[in-house]
Amino acid sequence: MLRYFRSHRQQELFFFAFLLPFAIMIILFMLWQITPWGNHNLLFSDVGTQYNIFLTNLRHDILHHALSQYSYYLGLGSNTLPTYAYYLMSPINLLVVFFSASQIPTALTWIVTLKISLSGLTMAYFLSTTSYQNKKNIIILLFSTGYAVSSWVASVYYTLMWLDALLLLPLVCAGLDRLTRKHTSKIYFISLFGSIITNYYLGYMTCLFAVIYFLYQLSGLQNKNEHFQTFLKREKKLIIHFILSSLVAAFSSMFILLPSLLGMLATDKAALQWSNYSLLPTFGLGSLKQLGLGANDYSSRLNHGPALFAGSCIILLIVAFFFNQEVPSKEKKRTATTLLVLFLCMWINCFNTIWHLFQHPAGFPFRNALFFTFFAVYAAYRSLQYKPWHALTDSQKFSTLLIPLAFFSVGLIWKNILKINSGEFQVKPFIQVTVPSMTICISFLLSIVFYILGWFLFFKLQPSNKISLLLITLTSIELMINFGLNMAGTPFGNQKNYASNYLSKRQQITNLNRDRYSHYHGRTVVKDTFSQDAYNEKYNCYNDALLFHYYGISLYSSTLNKATRQSLATLGYLSINSRRISFVGGTELTNSLLGVQNELDLNKNNAQLRINPTYFGLGTAVNQKFLNLNLSQQHALMNQEKILQNLAPAQKHYFKKVDLLKVHDQKRNSSGEFIHRVTLRTTTAGPLYYYSQDASADLKTLQINDTPKKPLVDNQRQRMICQLGNYQKNQVVHLSVATKSKYWNKAQQLVVLNTQQFDEAMNKIYEQRFHLQHMTRNSLHGEIEGTSVCRHLFLSIPYEKGWHAEVNHHPVQIQKGLHGFIVLPLNTGKNHVDLRYRSPGLISGFLLSSIGLLLYIVILFYEKKHPYQ
């Protein structure tokens, strides 16, 4: 029996390395009543608006064999490969096929739990492969659990695609250790390749860390008093081996990297801001609070210090490592240097920006703290090998406890008692302590207790299996408490309501798609007011077209095409930031121009469908001047007037200014805004529009005739056209809105669209519309008549380099209209149009990947022919 136990000891160790994080996550989700153990789910933040929807669509595409390079459900249409590469490449995501679409939030719970648990397993494997003692000692579980349930994980656990880097990083370093010791690269190549493929963003950071970790291990090979140049010459083959293996792993992933890179270059992420490359520090002494429990919670997710905490025992062992006289000076120097480099990569703004793929992170800061955490856990494990409980003097042992407690206390005082801003100190008296401050005090006291208990078990008692079990239990409880504190304040979604609303809404959308009006592939604007009860945050339906598979307009994604977003913004649609474009902000013209056929209003009681009477399809014939229309970002109404005058020239304006009868500018409200009450008279019959050209209006305060008229999506002081209703000519309207401007000025524009004149124009455009005959996931075909005047075809499909066009079976050059849409040249008479999409860089990427794999086969043959001696 003992022999059996010994032969299976490592397997049991790996099993418990998986089981401990698994149990912690299950207990936490049960306490917070997360599905399947309650009615809460993870539909908050980006999980509710992006990841849940992308995974639901992935499930649909897999089960219906509908994977493609292009999707008309991504906004107005977009390349799918950047979205797949950034969000969906983890093989663990395939779990979604075992769940129904309405139960994907439950799948999310299991995906998070599984990834975190597997990271404990891979960390245990890494530590067991090191050349140090205790390879099969149960104490390894302390470090594997500390890594898997660290504060970094607690801060980003719901950012699913980053957890694969957590899982694969220990394997990358295990591969590097094997490469360094035995000159074999299989584990390193496979794990680095997997890290890049599953999420190239964290994969890029993993590549940077691999260089640092290799240099750390390489420095350990240098003999004492050996000249540096002699050392480099001796290890030249190893260095070349590392460089080639790394480059070949990157090359082999080009089939997904190259299309993703080209896709991301078309987003706003390609723009560089030089202010992000300053040498200023990114955080101050307040971040020392991260050395204890409860440093972060949901409210601080967008702005906090680097989440470095992996348990008090880890920190105690790191401090003991540098006090320990048994540790060689060389080991201390190279470990301290590596920790310092990783720290500076977070602390110095320039380095931090480079690590974040040359972009300042928009929320969830210091994503590279993962790599500091990993190395800190590894350094703590190495400290254990030198038996600090024997090697340290009593004063050194006391200092091991005092130093982290002092640093943590300074951080707490700096962050929560002293408010330091722009060099100013403001003391918060304890008499004003609120409930959150009491939580902070309790967290502080618990941190002290855990530090003292961990210190006592490590340095005052003789090591044994019982002590190891107590330390593992202590660390597990500590990290579970810390994780729970990080979850505090999270606005979890309602699973029962989500499932019910999803099924109801899917049925309504399905009924619409089967309707006789929808066989022309027209777009739909869905105004949903009943799905909100499934969320505890404002849900703006950005990606509902992808979720329910209808052709829409809006999109919320890090892969949103910049030109498409800006084009829609110039037409008056709302864009809160570079990752979002909303369906709100449309007019009668944009509905027709973009092929919006239906507007569906959904509420709890019924659904109202409005058919666009001026819908003419996906495109129309236009003249040469249409290509040269100069549209301004700040003049959406003027832009629309230009477009209408080009499509159907008229002596009178289509959009007519209203008559302002009375303007009353009131004093500031509680938000410091100025309230304006305007009495106006319409000058023609039609829809009334309001547009704040200087983006000063707070549309949440908008009222028409004393009735609230706020848009479905909060404009957050961004420009958008707001439709105020339909009115007859000479009708008096009372408007009230708050702006940042003290006086009502020309920047606040009120116009009425002349419906009769507009309908006449649309009738002319309808006669020269594009007749769509066939549409697939990657192509469309149709016919249109070209005239001597209108010798171009405008299509409401975003311009992307992946499109290839033929007119009358001859290739033609695709041009860009309205800054971001497809325009094709036409011949006089009938034109047969064929458009096909191929993701840019896909073929080249596969070719480069093939070259990379062939090169690695050559490396494997070399390793076999020249084994390490």
N, C-alpha and C positions, 0 to 999 in steps of 0.2 A: 504493500500500500504506500509506504514511504517512497519507494522507488518510483511508483506511478505518479505520486505527487510531485516528485522532483522533475520527472520527465515532462510534466505538463505545467510546471510552475510559471513559465513565461507566458504560456497561453492563458492561464488563469489571470495573470497580471494584466494582460491586454484586455481580457474580458471585463475586469473591474475598472480599468482605465476608461472603457466605454461606458460602463454601467453607472459610475459615480456622476459624471455630468448629465447622463440621461435621467437619473433619479432626481437630481437637483432641478432640472428643467421641468420634469413632470410635476414635482411638488409645487414649484412656483406657478405653473400654469393652472394647477388645481386650486391653489390659494386665490389666484386672480380670476378663477372660473372661466378660463379660456377654453373654447371648444377643442376637443369633444367632452371636456369635464365641466362645462357650464355654457352659458348663453353669450359670453363675451367672445370676441374674435380679434384678430390683429389688423382689422381694417381701420387704420389710422395713419396719419402722415402719408408717406409715399406708398405704403403697402396698399391702402385703400384706393388711391388715385392711379397707381401704376402697376405694381407688381402683381396684385391679385388679378387685374384685368389682363396683363400680358400672359400670365400663366393659364388663365381660363381660355384665352385665345390659342395658346400653345396646345392645350388639351384638344381643342376643337380641330386644329390643323393636323395633329397627329392621327386622331381617330377618323377624320374625314379625308386623310391623305391630301391635305390642302396646303402643305408647305410650299412657299414660293418666294421668289426674289423681290416681289413687289406686292403691296397691299393697298387697295383703295379705301380700306377702313382706317388707315393711319392718317388722320386729318383729311386733306383733300386727296391724299395718295402719297406714298413714300416707299423708298427702298427699305426692305425689311431686315437686311443683313446687319446693319449697325444696331438695330434693336435686339435682334437675336444675340449678337456678340456681347452687348453690354449687359443684358438682363437675363438671358435664358439658356446659356450654354452649359450650365451645370447638369451632369447626368442625373443627379438626385431630383431634379425638377420633374423627371419622368414619373414620379410618384403621382402626379396629378391625373394620370390616365385611369387610376383606380378609384377616383372620386367623381361624383356627379358635378356638373358645372356649378350648381348652387352650393356645393359643399367644398369648394376650393379653399375657403378660409380654414377649414379643418385640415386640409392638406398642407397649408402653410405652417400650421402648428407643428406637424410631424416633420416637415422639411427643416425647419429651424432646429428642432430637437435633435434630429438625426445628424445634421451638419456639426452642431456643437459637440455631440457625443463622439462622433468620429474624430474630431480634432483632439479629444482627450486620448483616443487610441493611437493616433499618429504621433502625438507628443511622447507617449510612453514608448513607442517603437524607437523614436529618435534617441531618447535618453538611454534606452537599453542597448543601442548600437555604439554608444560612445566607448572610448578606451579607458573609462574610469571604473571605479568599483561600484558595488550595489546595482549591477545591471538587472538582477532579478529580485532585488529587495522591494518589499512592499512600499517603502518610502517614496518610490518613484510616483506613486499615485498622488502624493501631495503636489508634486510639480506638474504632472499632467492635468490634474483638476484645476490647479491655479492658472494654468494657461488657457484651458478650455472655457472657464467661467470667469475670466478676468474682467476687469472694469471696462476694457475696450469692447469686449463681447457684449457686456451688459448695456453699453451705450449704443451699439449698432446692430443688435441681434435681429431686428426686423428689416435690416437692409440685406436681404437674402443673398444677393450675388457677391457680397464681400466675404461671406463666411467660407467660401471655397478656398480663399487664400489662407484663412485660419487653419483649414483642414490640411492643405498641401504644403504649407511652409515647413513643418517639421520634416516632411519627406524630402523636400529640396535640400535642407541642411544635412539630413542623413546621407543623401546622395553625394553632397560635397565632401563630407567626412570620408566616405568610401573612395571618392575620387582622389582625395589627398593621401589616404593611407595605402590604397591598393591600385590606384590609377585605373579604375574601372568606372564608367560613367553612366551605366544603364539607369540606375535609380535617379540620378540627377537629371538626366535627359528627359525621362518620362514624366517626372514630377514637375519640372520646370515647364515643359511643354503643356502639361495639364493645367498648370497655374495660369499660363498665358491664355489658353483656350477658354477656360471657364469664366474668366473675367480679366480682360486685358488691362483694365485700369489698375487693379491690385496686382495683376501679373507684372505690370511694368515696375511697380514698387518692389515686388519680389526679386526682379532682376537686379535692381539697384542694391538690395540687401544681400543678394548672393555674392556680389562683388565684395562688399564689406566683410561678409562672413568668410569668404575665401581668403582675403588678405589677413584676416584674424588667424585663421588656421595655418596659413602659409608662414606667418611670423613665428609660429611655434616650432617650425622645422629648422629655424636658424640656430646653428650651434653657438655656444658661448665663445666670444672673441673672434668669430668668423667674420671676415670682411663682407660687407653687403654685396659688392659686385661678385665676389666669389660665390656667395649664397645664391644670387640670382642666376648665375651661370649653371650652378649645380641643379637648380630646380627649373631650368628653362623649359624642359619638356613638360613638366607638370603645369606650368603657367600657360603654355601653348595649348595643352590638352583642355584646360579649363575654358580658355577663350574660344576655342573651336567648338567645344561641346555646347557652350552657351549660345554662340551665334547660330549653330545648326539647329538648336531647339527653337530659337526665334524664327529662323528661316522656315522650319517645318510647320510653323503655325501661321504662315502667311496666307493660307487659303481663307482664314477668317480675319487675320490682322489687316491685310491690305484693303479689302472692301470696307472694313470698319474704319480704317484711317481715312480713306477717301470720303466716306460718309460723314465722319466727324469734322473733317475740314470744311464741310458745307454748312456746319452749324456755327453758332456764335462762339463756341469754344475755341475756334481758330484764332480769334482776336486776342492779341497780347496787350496787357495793361502794365506799363513799366513801373507803376507804383507797387506792384506785387513783387518787385525784384529789389526792394530796398534791403539794407543790412540791419534794419531795426528789429528788435525782439518782438515776438508774437504773443508772449505772455509774461506775466510778472510773478512776484512772490506768492500771489494768491493761488497759483496753481499747485503749490506745495500741499494744498488741501487734498489733492488727488492721492496722497499717500495713505488715506484712511477711508472709512466707510461713507457711503452716501454723498460723495462729492458731486454727483450729477443726478439729475432726474429728467423727466420728459420735457419740462419747461426750459431746461438749459441745453436741449439737444442741438440747437443751432449755434450756440456760442458757449464754449467751456474750454478749460485747459486740457492738455493731453491726458487721456484716461490710461494711467499706467499701473493701477493697483491690481496686484495678483495675489494678495494675501499678505498678512503681516509677517508670516514666517519667511516668505520670499525676501522681503526687505531686510529682515533681521540677518538672514544668511549672507546677503550681499554686503552689508556693513561688516559682518564678521570676516568675510573673505579678505577685506583690505586690512583688518587688524591682525589677522592670523600670520604669525611668524613662520609657520610651516609652508605657507604658500610662497613659491619662488618669486623673487622680485620681478622677473621677466613676465610671469603669469599675471601679476597685478598690473603691470604697465600695459600689456596688450589688452587686457580686459577693460581697464579704465579708459584706454584710448578708444576702444570700440563703443563703449557706453557714451563717451563724450561726443564722438562723431554722430551717433544716432540722436543724442540729445540736441546737438547743434542743428541737425537736419529738421528738427521741429521748432527750435527756438528762433533761428535766424529766418526772417521772412523770405529772403531770396531762395535759400535752400529748401524751405518748406514748400514754396511754390513749385520748384523743380520736381520735388517728390510727387506733388499732386498733378503731374502731367502738364506742368507749365500753366496751370490755372489755379487761381485762389478758390478754395472749396466754398461752395454756396451752402452753408450749413454743414453739420456733422464735421467739425474741424479736426485736424490732427489725425487723419485716417492712418497715417504712417506710424502712429503710436503702437500699432500691432507689433512692429518689428523690434521696437525698444522693449516691449513687454516680453516677447519671445526670448530675446537675448538676456534679459534680466532673469527670467526663470532658469535659463540655461546656466547663467553665472551662479545663481543660488544653488543649483544642483552640484556644480563643481565645488562650491564652497563646502558642501556637505562631505565631499571626499577627503577633505583635510581635517576632519573631526574637530571642529571649532570648540566643542564642549571640553576637550582636553587641552587644546593648544593655547587658548586665550587665558590671560590672567583675569583675576576678579574685576579689576578696574576696566579692563578691555570689555569684559562681558557686560558690565554696567553701561559702558559707553555705547555698546551695540544696541541697547534698549533706549538710552537717552537721546541719541542722535535722531533717529526717525521720529520719536515722539516730539522732540523740539521742532523739527522741520514741519511736521504736521500741524503743530500748534501755531506756529508762525503763519502757515497758510490759512488756517481757520480764522485767526485774528485779522489778517490782512484782507481776507475775502468777505467775512461776515460781520466783523466788529468795526474795522476801519474801512471806510469807503474812500478809495483812492482813485481820483479821476483828474487827469491833466495836472498832476502835481499837487492837488488839493486834498487835504485830510478832513474827513468829517466823521466824528465819532458817533456811533449809534448807542445810546444808553441802554443798559440791560433792562431798564424799567419799561422799554418799549418793545420788548420781545414778543413776537407773534407766534402763532402756531407753527409756521415753517421754521422759525428760529428754534423752537423747542425741539423740533425734529432734528435740527442740526446739532443741538446740544446732546441729545440722546445718542446720535451717531458718533459724536466726539467721545462720549463716555464709553460706548461700546468698543470703539477703536482702541482706546487705552486698555480696556479689559482684554481684548484679543491679543494686543501686543505683549502685555504682561504674561498672559497664559502661555503664549507661544514661546516667549523668552524663557519662562520657567521650565517648560517641558524640554527645551533644547539644551539649556545651559546649567540647569540645577539637578536634573535627574540623569541617571545612567541610561544610555540608549538601549532599547529592547523592542521587540515586536509590539508589546503593549503600548509603549510610548509612541511608536510609529503610528499605531492605530488611533491613538488619542490625537496626535498631530494632524492626521488626515481628516479625522472627524471634525476637529476644531476648524481647520481650513475650509472644509466643505460648508459648515454652518456659517462661517464668516462670509464666504463668497455668496452663499445663498441669500443672506441678509443684505449684502451689498447689491446684489442683482435685484432683489425686491425693492430696495430703496430707489434704484435707477428706474424701476417701472412705475414709481409713484406718480400720480397725476396723469397717467396715460389715458387718453379718451378712447378706450376700447370700443369696437363696434358691437352691434347687436346681431348675433348670428341668426336667430329665429326670424327677425324682421328682414335681414338681408336675403335669406333663402326664399322667403315668401315674396318679397318685392322683385327679386330676380326672376322667378318663375312667372309672375304676373306680367312684368314688363317684357320679358322675352315673348310671351304669348301675344301681347299687343303689337310688338314689332313684327312678329311673324305674320300676324293678320294683315298688317300694313303691306308687307312685302308681297303677299298674295293678292293684294288689291289690284284691280284692273288699271289703276293709275300708275303703278310702279314698275311696269315692264320696260320703261325707257332708261333704266339705270339712273334715275334722278336722285339727287341728294335729299336728305331729310334733316330738319332741325327738330330735335326732341327737347321740349321744355318740360322737365320733370320736377314736380314739387312734392311727390309722395315717397321718394326713395330716401329722403333725408333721415327718416326715423331709424334707418339701419346704421347711422353714423353719429358719433358724438362730436365730430368736426364738420364744418361746412363742406358739403360734397357738391362739386361744380360740374360733374358729368363730362369732364374733358375727354375721356377715352371711352365713352359709352358706345360710340360707333364700332369700335373694335370689340367691345364686350358682347354686343348684340348683333353685330354683323349687318350694319346698314351703312350706306354712304353718307358721311357727315362732313363736318368742317373742322371742329376743334380737335386739339391734341395737346397732351402734356407728356413730354418725354425729353430726356437729355439728348436725344438724337434728332430733335426737331430741326428741319431745314431752315437756315437763316433767311434765305431769299423768300421762301414761302411765307414765313412769319412776318417779315417786313412788308411784303406785298399786301397781305391781308390787313396789316395795321394801317397802311396808307389808305385803305378803303374804309376804315372806320372800325374794324373789328378790335376787340380788346386783347391786348397782350400784356400780362402782368410782368413777365420777365422773359428771358431768352429761351425758356423751356416750355412756354405755354402760349397757346392761341385759342381763344374762345369763340363760340358761335354767337355770342352777344355782340351787338354793334352792327348787325346787318340792316340793309334797307331794301326797298323794293327793287332797286337796280342791282345790288350785289346778289340778292336772291336769284334773279334771272341770269346774271352774268356767270355765277358759279354753279348754275344748274340745280338750285334748290327747288325741288318739286313739291315737297310736303313740309308742313309744320304741324307737329303733333304735340298737343298739350296734354300732359298726363297728371292726374291727381288721384286721390284715394277713391273717389267715387266714379269717375268716368274718364273718357279720353275724347278729346276734340281734335279732329283732323281738318286742316285748312290746305286746300290745293292752290298752288301758285298759278294764277290765271295767265301770267306772262312768262311761264316756263317755256324755254325753247330748246333745251337739251344741253349737251356738253360743250357745244361750240357754235361759232357763227363766222361767216366770211367778213373780213375787215379790210380796210385800205392800208396803204403803205404808211400813212401818217400815224396810224394806231401804234406802230412799233416805236415811234419816237415820242410818245406821250410822256411828258415829264411830270411825275407825281411827287408831291412833297409829303414827308412824314407827318407834318403838322397841319395839313389842310385837307382832311378827308372829304369834306363836303365839296370843296373846290375841285378835288380830284374826280369825284363822281360827276360833277357838271362837265368837266373836260371829256370824260369818257362818253357821256351821253351825246354831247355835241359832235363828237367824232363819229359815233355810230349812226346818229340821226340828226344832222345839223338843223338847227332851228334858230329863228330870229330872237325868240324869247328864251329866257332862262327856264330850265326845268325846275330847279330849286329856287323858290322865291322867298326873299326875306319877309319876315312878319313886320307889322307896325307895332312899335313899342308905345303903349299908351301911358304907362306909368312905371317907374322904377323906384323902389324904396330900399335903400341900403341900410341895414340894421347893424347894431353893434355885434361884437363877437359872441359866439355861443360858448359852451363849456369846453369845447375842443379848440378854442382859439380861432375859429373860422368866422367869416362874415356872412350873415344871412341876407340874401337878396330876395325881395318879393317883386315879381314882375307881372304887370298886366299887359297882355298883347292881343292883337287882332290878326287873324289869318288873312292872307291876301289871295288865296286860291283854295280850292277844295282838294284835300288829300292828306296824307300822313304828315304829322308835325315832328320835326327832328331837332334835338339839342346836341350841340357839340362844344366842348370846352377846349378850345385850341391850345391854351396854355397849360392844360392838364391840372387846373387848380380846383376843379369841382369835386365835391364829395357827393357822389350820386346816391349814397345811402339816405341823404337828407332830402332828395328830390320829391316834390309834391306837385300834383296837378289838380287845381280846383279843390285844394285841401285834402286830396286823396294821395297816399304814398304811391310813388311810381319808381321805386328803386329797381335797378336791373337784377336779373337772376344771379349774376356774379358780381361781387364787389369789385369796383374798378380800381381801388387802392391808389387813387389819384393818377391813373393812367388814362390816356385819351381813348375815347370810344364814342360812337354815335349812339344816342339814346332815343328810341322811338317813343313818342308821347301820346300816340293815338291818332285816329282819323277825325278830321274836322271839316265842316263846311266853310265856304268863303265868308269872310267878315265875322267869323265867330270869335267871341271874346274868351280868352283863356287866362287863368291865374296860375302863375308858376312860382314856386319857392325852392331855393337851393342854397346850400352853403358852399363858399369857395374861399380860397386863401387871399383873393383880391379884395381890397377894401371897397372898391367901386365896381359896379357892373360895367364892363367895357366891351370893345369889339371882339375880344377873344372868346366871349360867350356868344355863340352863334345859334340863332333860331331860324329855321327855314321850313317851308312847306313844299312838298313835291306835288307839282301839278299833275294830278292823276290822269286827266283826259289827254294831256299832251304826252305823258309818259306811255300810256296805253297805245297811242298811235305810233309812237316810236318803236315799241316792242312788236307791233304787228308787222312793221317793215323788216325788223331784224328776224322775225320768225320765218319770213319767206326765204331768207338766205342762211338758214340754220344748217348745221351738220347732222346728217342722218346716220346715226349709229346702227350698224347692222349686226355686229358681233363683238362681244367683250369677254376676255378671259382674264386670269389672274395676272398675266404678263403681257397682254396685248389687247389691241382694239382695232376694229376695222369699220369703215363706213364710207359714205359718199357725200359730196357737196358740189354745188355749182359755183364755178368761178366766173367773175365778170371782168370787164376791162377796168373797172374801178376797184372792186374788191378782189384782190388777187392774193389774199393771205387768209389762212384759217386760224382763228383764235380758239384754243381749247382750254377749258377751266381745269387743266391738269398741271400740277407744278412742274416747272422746268427742272430736269435733272439730266446729268450727262449720260445716264444709263439708257435713255430713250434713243431708239433708232427708227427713222421714218422713211417711208416710201410713198410717193405720189404717182399714181399710174404705173406702178411697178418699177419706178426709178428712185434711187436713193436721193434724198434731199437734206439740206442742212436745216436743223432745227434752230429757230430763233427764239428770243425771249421777248415777251410782251408784258406790259404792266409790271415790269421789274422781276417777275417770277413765274410766268406762265408760258406754255408752249404756243408758238406761232409757226405755221408751216406755209411755204410758198405754194400757190395754186396756179393752174393753167386756166385759160378761158374755156368754159364749158364744163362738162362733167369730170370730176376728179375722184378717183378711188384712192382712199387713204389707208395706209397700214402703219401701225405703231407697235413696236415690240420693245420690251425692256430686258436689259441684261445688267446685273449689278456691276458697277465699275470696279475693276480690279479683281473680279472673281476668277477669271481664266488665268490671268497673270499670277494671282495668288496661288492657285493650284499648281501652276508650273514651278513657282519658287518653292512651294512645299515639297513637291516631288524631288527637286534638286536637293533640298535640305535633308530629306529622308535618305536619298542615295549617298550623300556625303556622310551621313551618320553611319550607314552600313559600312562605308570605307573605314570610319573610325573604329567600329566594332571589330573589323578584320585586323586592323592594326593592333588593337588591344589584345586580341587573341594570339597574334603572331609574336608580339613582344610583351609577354606577361610581366607584371611588376615583380622584381626580385627583392 
